[in-house]
Amino acid sequence: MFGKKKVAMAAAEFLGAYALASAVFAMASRTPFPFFGAAAAGVTLAVMVLVIGSVSGSHINPAVTFGLWTVRKVPGRQAVVFVAAQMLGGFVALRTNQYLANQVFANSAAVNWDWRVVAAETIGTFVFTFGIAAAVYKGYEGTQLAATIGASLFVGVLLASFGAAGVLNPAVALGVNSWSASYVVAPFAGALVGMQTYALLFAPEKAAAKKRG
């Protein structure tokens, strides 16, 4: 039922989410400037794309997996497994970092629902996933793929930082304990619009026709 390849894909998503959440937390706990947090997230994601991209695609973000599922780039069952692995990676990152720091981190999300946070995280995730969709539909590979996706996350985080923490990832939101409905719903909404906008308006004709079919 679970072959080596499928286990490796789930493990890659778990480890990727763990690494990304830990990198974001390490930088956020040291500086309030969003530029450095965005850079840490972008570089970490780019490295993960190079390291595990050939195994699982290196989504390491439930919203990204959802967005790719909406444009038929990921099967439904695989998407469910990926999201579960990513969320587990974020949870383990939180527990590990609390243990290493020898303290319990307070939830940094001020309220459960904040329209300003929702708008900011949605816009940031839109930009991020729009870049991912472009890379996927254009068939980027290797360093070109890693650079495009990493840079897209960097820009998305910077834009979102005007009104929110710029997490853009429910698994990372859990991993850095910035957990609320705003930080969960907004990335999914942004990913849906970002992926669909590129697929419907900018994807090459053959790819768009295949999606509609």
Residue frames relative to the residue before (quaternion, step in Angstrom):
aa qw qx qy qz dx dy dz
M 1.0000 0.0000 0.0000 0.0000 0.00 0.00 0.00
F 0.7813 0.1754 -0.0915 0.5920 3.57 0.98 -0.86
G 0.1713 -0.8029 0.5664 0.0721 3.55 -0.27 1.26
K 0.7072 -0.4605 0.3299 0.4231 3.54 -1.31 0.27
K 0.6481 0.5375 -0.3215 0.4332 3.57 0.95 -0.86
K 0.6843 0.4857 -0.2909 0.4596 3.58 0.90 -0.92
V 0.6326 0.5171 -0.3262 0.4754 3.56 1.04 -0.77
A 0.6455 0.5247 -0.3142 0.4575 3.57 1.00 -0.86
M 0.6378 0.5301 -0.3261 0.4537 3.59 1.01 -0.77
A 0.6729 0.4814 -0.2917 0.4801 3.58 0.92 -0.91
A 0.6489 0.5170 -0.3132 0.4621 3.57 1.00 -0.84
A 0.6305 0.5372 -0.3300 0.4528 3.57 1.03 -0.78
E 0.6656 0.4917 -0.3014 0.4737 3.59 0.97 -0.83
F 0.6182 0.5378 -0.3305 0.4684 3.57 1.06 -0.75
L 0.7089 0.4591 -0.2618 0.4671 3.58 0.77 -1.05
G 0.6408 0.5319 -0.3271 0.4466 3.57 1.02 -0.76
A 0.6637 0.4896 -0.2984 0.4805 3.57 0.96 -0.89
Y 0.6217 0.5418 -0.3302 0.4593 3.55 1.03 -0.79
A 0.6851 0.4851 -0.2839 0.4633 3.58 0.86 -0.97
L 0.6706 0.5021 -0.3064 0.4520 3.58 0.90 -0.89
A 0.6610 0.5003 -0.3091 0.4661 3.59 0.90 -0.90
S 0.6660 0.5050 -0.3042 0.4570 3.58 0.95 -0.84
A 0.6528 0.5096 -0.3150 0.4636 3.58 0.98 -0.82
V 0.6534 0.5057 -0.3111 0.4697 3.57 0.96 -0.87
F 0.6663 0.4943 -0.3104 0.4640 3.58 0.91 -0.85
A 0.6349 0.5470 -0.3333 0.4319 3.59 0.93 -0.88
M 0.7068 0.4360 -0.2703 0.4871 3.58 0.94 -0.82
A 0.6602 0.5238 -0.3166 0.4353 3.60 0.91 -0.88
S 0.6703 0.5054 -0.2992 0.4537 3.58 1.08 -0.68
R 0.7164 0.4529 -0.2432 0.4717 3.58 1.27 -0.27
T 0.8146 0.0822 -0.0308 0.5733 3.60 1.08 -0.53
P 0.3916 -0.7298 0.5068 0.2390 3.61 -1.00 0.75
F 0.5441 0.6446 -0.3950 0.3638 3.60 1.25 -0.20
P 0.4341 -0.7417 0.4456 0.2507 3.62 -0.58 1.12
F 0.5433 0.6331 -0.4100 0.3687 3.61 1.11 -0.55
F 0.7079 0.4682 -0.2735 0.4527 3.57 0.83 -0.96
G 0.6306 0.5163 -0.3316 0.4752 3.58 1.06 -0.69
A 0.6454 0.5119 -0.3124 0.4731 3.56 1.02 -0.83
A 0.6483 0.5177 -0.3138 0.4617 3.58 1.00 -0.85
A 0.6479 0.5177 -0.3179 0.4596 3.58 0.95 -0.88
A 0.6677 0.4981 -0.2986 0.4656 3.58 0.93 -0.90
G 0.6788 0.5079 -0.2908 0.4435 3.57 0.89 -0.94
V 0.6759 0.4832 -0.2929 0.4730 3.57 0.92 -0.92
T 0.6507 0.5181 -0.3211 0.4528 3.58 0.94 -0.86
L 0.6662 0.4912 -0.3103 0.4675 3.58 0.90 -0.87
A 0.6338 0.5316 -0.3323 0.4532 3.60 0.99 -0.80
V 0.6474 0.5050 -0.3136 0.4770 3.57 0.99 -0.83
M 0.6580 0.5115 -0.3136 0.4551 3.58 0.94 -0.86
V 0.6069 0.5430 -0.3521 0.4615 3.60 1.06 -0.69
L 0.6728 0.4841 -0.2922 0.4770 3.57 0.99 -0.82
V 0.7156 0.4740 -0.2544 0.4456 3.57 0.97 -0.87
I 0.8373 0.1470 -0.0450 0.5247 3.60 0.76 -1.00
G 0.3748 0.7615 -0.4660 0.2501 3.58 1.25 0.05
S 0.6816 0.4851 -0.2889 0.4654 3.58 1.00 -0.79
V 0.6400 0.5236 -0.3213 0.4615 3.59 1.25 -0.33
S 0.8459 0.0653 0.0167 0.5290 3.58 0.66 -1.11
G 0.5582 -0.5696 0.4158 0.4371 3.57 1.22 -0.36
S 0.2874 -0.8060 0.4703 0.2159 3.55 1.35 -0.24
H 0.1002 0.7906 -0.5898 0.1304 3.57 0.65 1.12
I 0.1274 0.8586 -0.4961 -0.0210 3.53 0.88 -1.20
N 0.6738 0.3839 -0.2768 0.5675 3.53 1.12 0.80
P 0.4322 -0.7220 0.4693 0.2677 3.64 -0.52 1.08
A 0.6404 0.5279 -0.3324 0.4480 3.60 1.02 -0.73
V 0.6367 0.5142 -0.3252 0.4737 3.59 1.03 -0.76
T 0.6451 0.5110 -0.3179 0.4708 3.57 0.93 -0.87
F 0.6455 0.5139 -0.3121 0.4711 3.57 0.97 -0.86
G 0.6648 0.5135 -0.3042 0.4492 3.57 0.89 -0.93
L 0.6688 0.4833 -0.2953 0.4816 3.58 0.96 -0.85
W 0.6037 0.5442 -0.3515 0.4646 3.58 1.12 -0.60
T 0.6607 0.5211 -0.3141 0.4396 3.61 0.97 -0.81
V 0.7248 0.3582 -0.2421 0.5363 3.60 1.17 -0.45
R 0.5327 -0.6964 0.3584 0.3206 3.55 1.29 0.55
K 0.4209 0.6868 -0.4800 0.3476 3.53 0.99 0.84
V 0.7570 0.2371 -0.1420 0.5921 3.58 1.31 -0.26
P 0.4382 -0.6869 0.5056 0.2839 3.64 -0.84 0.90
G 0.6400 -0.5792 0.3536 0.3604 3.57 -1.10 0.68
R 0.6749 0.4919 -0.3073 0.4561 3.59 0.84 -0.90
Q 0.6493 0.5102 -0.3140 0.4686 3.56 0.99 -0.82
A 0.6226 0.5503 -0.3353 0.4441 3.57 1.03 -0.77
V 0.6461 0.5205 -0.3180 0.4587 3.59 0.96 -0.85
V 0.6605 0.5001 -0.3040 0.4704 3.59 0.93 -0.89
F 0.6468 0.5268 -0.3176 0.4509 3.57 0.96 -0.87
V 0.6677 0.5007 -0.3100 0.4554 3.59 0.85 -0.94
A 0.6404 0.5182 -0.3243 0.4650 3.59 0.97 -0.82
A 0.6667 0.4977 -0.2985 0.4677 3.60 0.93 -0.89
Q 0.6534 0.5201 -0.3100 0.4544 3.59 0.97 -0.83
M 0.6742 0.4832 -0.2995 0.4714 3.58 0.90 -0.89
L 0.6236 0.5200 -0.3369 0.4767 3.58 1.05 -0.70
G 0.6304 0.5355 -0.3299 0.4550 3.58 1.02 -0.76
G 0.6544 0.5054 -0.3061 0.4719 3.56 1.00 -0.82
F 0.6548 0.5165 -0.3096 0.4568 3.57 0.98 -0.88
V 0.6689 0.4864 -0.3019 0.4742 3.59 0.91 -0.88
A 0.6093 0.5477 -0.3508 0.4536 3.59 1.06 -0.70
L 0.6443 0.5210 -0.3170 0.4615 3.58 0.96 -0.90
R 0.6965 0.4729 -0.2807 0.4610 3.58 0.79 -1.00
T 0.6498 0.5179 -0.3210 0.4544 3.59 0.96 -0.80
N 0.7005 0.4706 -0.2789 0.4583 3.57 0.85 -0.96
Q 0.6039 0.5301 -0.3579 0.4756 3.58 1.11 -0.58
Y 0.6474 0.5138 -0.3145 0.4669 3.57 0.99 -0.81
L 0.6871 0.4883 -0.2898 0.4532 3.59 0.86 -0.95
A 0.7071 0.4334 -0.2530 0.4982 3.58 1.07 -0.76
N 0.3137 -0.7814 0.4770 0.2518 3.56 1.32 -0.26
Q 0.6772 0.4038 -0.3323 0.5177 3.54 0.88 0.99
V 0.4182 -0.6691 0.5504 0.2729 3.54 -1.29 0.41
F 0.3188 -0.7722 0.5212 0.1743 3.57 -0.66 1.08
A 0.4110 -0.6951 0.5352 0.2480 3.55 -0.94 0.91
N 0.5469 -0.5981 0.4670 0.3538 3.56 -1.14 0.61
S 0.2976 -0.8020 0.4971 0.1453 3.57 -0.58 1.18
A 0.5189 0.6018 -0.4333 0.4252 3.60 1.25 -0.06
A 0.4218 -0.7590 0.4369 0.2349 3.56 -0.45 1.23
V 0.7952 -0.0031 0.0365 0.6052 3.57 0.88 -0.95
N 0.6357 -0.5625 0.3680 0.3796 3.56 -1.21 0.44
W 0.8031 0.0704 -0.0230 0.5913 3.58 1.02 -0.77
D 0.0862 0.7728 -0.6178 0.1167 3.55 -0.75 1.13
W 0.4040 -0.7529 0.4612 0.2392 3.58 -0.46 1.18
R 0.6118 0.5434 -0.3594 0.4485 3.60 1.08 -0.62
V 0.6461 0.5005 -0.3075 0.4874 3.57 1.01 -0.83
V 0.6392 0.5311 -0.3257 0.4509 3.57 0.94 -0.87
A 0.6702 0.4967 -0.3023 0.4612 3.58 0.88 -0.94
A 0.6809 0.5021 -0.2945 0.4445 3.58 0.87 -0.94
E 0.6906 0.4716 -0.2781 0.4726 3.57 0.89 -0.94
T 0.6224 0.5339 -0.3383 0.4616 3.60 1.09 -0.67
I 0.6610 0.5005 -0.3030 0.4698 3.58 0.92 -0.91
G 0.6699 0.5056 -0.3013 0.4526 3.56 0.88 -0.93
T 0.6823 0.4758 -0.2879 0.4746 3.57 0.94 -0.88
F 0.5724 0.5752 -0.3729 0.4500 3.58 1.12 -0.61
V 0.6832 0.4782 -0.2850 0.4726 3.58 0.82 -0.99
F 0.6493 0.5363 -0.3040 0.4453 3.55 0.94 -0.94
T 0.7534 0.3989 -0.2252 0.4717 3.58 0.72 -1.05
F 0.5411 0.5810 -0.4005 0.4574 3.58 1.20 -0.39
G 0.6540 0.5057 -0.2969 0.4779 3.56 1.04 -0.83
I 0.6340 0.5185 -0.3294 0.4698 3.58 1.02 -0.80
A 0.6501 0.5199 -0.3191 0.4531 3.58 0.90 -0.91
A 0.6332 0.5296 -0.3328 0.4559 3.58 0.98 -0.81
A 0.6688 0.5014 -0.2965 0.4620 3.57 0.93 -0.92
V 0.6675 0.5076 -0.2993 0.4552 3.58 0.97 -0.87
Y 0.7159 0.4537 -0.2648 0.4600 3.58 0.80 -0.98
K 0.6864 0.4554 -0.2887 0.4880 3.59 1.12 -0.55
G 0.4612 -0.7270 0.4144 0.2949 3.56 1.30 -0.04
Y 0.2169 0.7933 -0.5398 0.1793 3.59 1.04 0.67
E 0.0703 -0.7889 0.6097 0.0316 3.55 -1.16 0.64
G 0.8323 0.2787 -0.1624 0.4509 3.54 -1.34 0.22
T 0.8484 -0.1211 0.1031 0.5049 3.55 -1.00 -0.86
Q 0.6075 0.5533 -0.3593 0.4424 3.59 1.08 -0.62
L 0.6555 0.4964 -0.2953 0.4865 3.55 1.01 -0.86
A 0.6707 0.5054 -0.2984 0.4535 3.59 0.86 -0.96
A 0.6754 0.4985 -0.3004 0.4528 3.58 0.90 -0.91
T 0.6577 0.5161 -0.3115 0.4518 3.59 0.96 -0.85
I 0.6981 0.4619 -0.2746 0.4731 3.57 0.85 -0.93
G 0.6537 0.5090 -0.3148 0.4631 3.59 0.95 -0.84
A 0.6712 0.4871 -0.2957 0.4741 3.59 0.95 -0.87
S 0.6220 0.5403 -0.3421 0.4519 3.59 1.05 -0.71
L 0.6475 0.4963 -0.3177 0.4832 3.57 1.01 -0.78
F 0.6170 0.5570 -0.3368 0.4423 3.58 0.97 -0.84
V 0.6948 0.4583 -0.2737 0.4820 3.59 0.83 -0.99
G 0.6502 0.5306 -0.3211 0.4388 3.58 0.94 -0.87
V 0.6566 0.5035 -0.3086 0.4691 3.58 0.96 -0.86
L 0.6427 0.5208 -0.3317 0.4535 3.60 0.93 -0.82
L 0.6701 0.4914 -0.3074 0.4636 3.59 0.89 -0.87
A 0.6773 0.4949 -0.2969 0.4562 3.58 0.93 -0.87
S 0.6048 0.6090 -0.3522 0.3732 3.59 1.09 -0.66
F 0.5102 0.6374 -0.4322 0.3830 3.62 1.21 -0.18
G 0.8355 0.1515 -0.0639 0.5243 3.59 1.02 -0.69
A 0.7774 0.2179 -0.1241 0.5769 3.58 1.28 0.01
A 0.7001 -0.4609 0.3375 0.4284 3.55 -1.30 -0.15
G 0.3774 -0.7444 0.4763 0.2769 3.58 1.21 -0.33
V 0.2471 0.7951 -0.5130 0.2087 3.56 0.93 0.92
L 0.0470 -0.8648 0.4946 0.0719 3.58 0.94 -1.00
N 0.7402 0.3395 -0.1663 0.5560 3.58 1.23 0.27
P 0.3783 -0.7518 0.4879 0.2317 3.64 -0.43 1.13
A 0.6364 0.5267 -0.3390 0.4503 3.61 1.02 -0.70
V 0.6634 0.4712 -0.2943 0.5013 3.57 1.03 -0.79
A 0.5902 0.5616 -0.3651 0.4505 3.60 1.06 -0.70
L 0.6546 0.4785 -0.3009 0.5020 3.56 1.05 -0.76
G 0.6793 0.5275 -0.2861 0.4224 3.58 0.94 -0.92
V 0.7468 0.3354 -0.2074 0.5355 3.59 1.10 -0.64
N 0.4195 -0.7371 0.4271 0.3135 3.58 1.36 0.15
S 0.4342 0.5916 -0.5371 0.4159 3.50 0.78 1.19
W 0.2090 0.8461 -0.4465 0.2025 3.50 0.88 1.11
S 0.3039 0.7104 -0.5952 0.2207 3.55 -0.78 1.07
A 0.6837 -0.4650 0.3517 0.4389 3.56 -1.27 0.21
S 0.6128 0.5718 -0.3495 0.4188 3.59 1.03 -0.75
Y 0.7349 0.4227 -0.2301 0.4778 3.57 0.91 -0.95
V 0.6333 0.4842 -0.3438 0.4963 3.59 1.28 -0.01
V 0.7211 0.4609 -0.2567 0.4491 3.58 0.75 -1.05
A 0.6662 0.5551 -0.3155 0.3853 3.58 0.82 -1.00
P 0.6655 0.4908 -0.3368 0.4504 3.66 0.82 -0.79
F 0.6354 0.5186 -0.3367 0.4625 3.60 1.01 -0.73
A 0.6526 0.5045 -0.3144 0.4699 3.58 0.99 -0.83
G 0.6704 0.5026 -0.2990 0.4566 3.58 0.92 -0.89
A 0.6553 0.5117 -0.3094 0.4616 3.56 1.01 -0.82
L 0.6239 0.5422 -0.3347 0.4525 3.57 0.99 -0.81
V 0.7125 0.4433 -0.2597 0.4779 3.58 0.81 -1.01
G 0.6597 0.5291 -0.3157 0.4304 3.59 0.93 -0.87
M 0.6931 0.4689 -0.2740 0.4739 3.57 0.84 -0.99
Q 0.6922 0.4838 -0.2861 0.4527 3.57 0.88 -0.95
T 0.6178 0.5484 -0.3483 0.4430 3.59 1.01 -0.74
Y 0.6851 0.4612 -0.2983 0.4785 3.57 0.86 -0.90
A 0.6675 0.5234 -0.3109 0.4287 3.58 0.87 -0.95
L 0.7376 0.4393 -0.2318 0.4573 3.59 0.93 -0.89
L 0.7981 0.3333 -0.1527 0.4781 3.58 1.00 -0.77
F 0.8265 0.2819 -0.1032 0.4763 3.57 0.94 -0.81
A 0.5202 0.6448 -0.4273 0.3620 3.62 1.17 -0.30
P 0.6103 -0.5400 0.4242 0.3948 3.59 -1.14 0.57
E 0.6483 -0.5732 0.3337 0.3739 3.58 -1.02 0.79
K 0.6654 0.5119 -0.3167 0.4415 3.61 0.87 -0.88
A 0.6672 0.4947 -0.2995 0.4695 3.56 0.98 -0.87
A 0.6529 0.5117 -0.3146 0.4614 3.58 0.97 -0.82
A 0.6528 0.5131 -0.3133 0.4609 3.57 0.99 -0.83
K 0.6324 0.5297 -0.3206 0.4655 3.57 1.05 -0.81
K 0.6407 0.5184 -0.3264 0.4628 3.60 1.02 -0.81
R 0.6777 0.4909 -0.3029 0.4561 3.60 0.91 -0.88
G 0.6590 0.5126 -0.3016 0.4605 3.55 1.12 -0.73
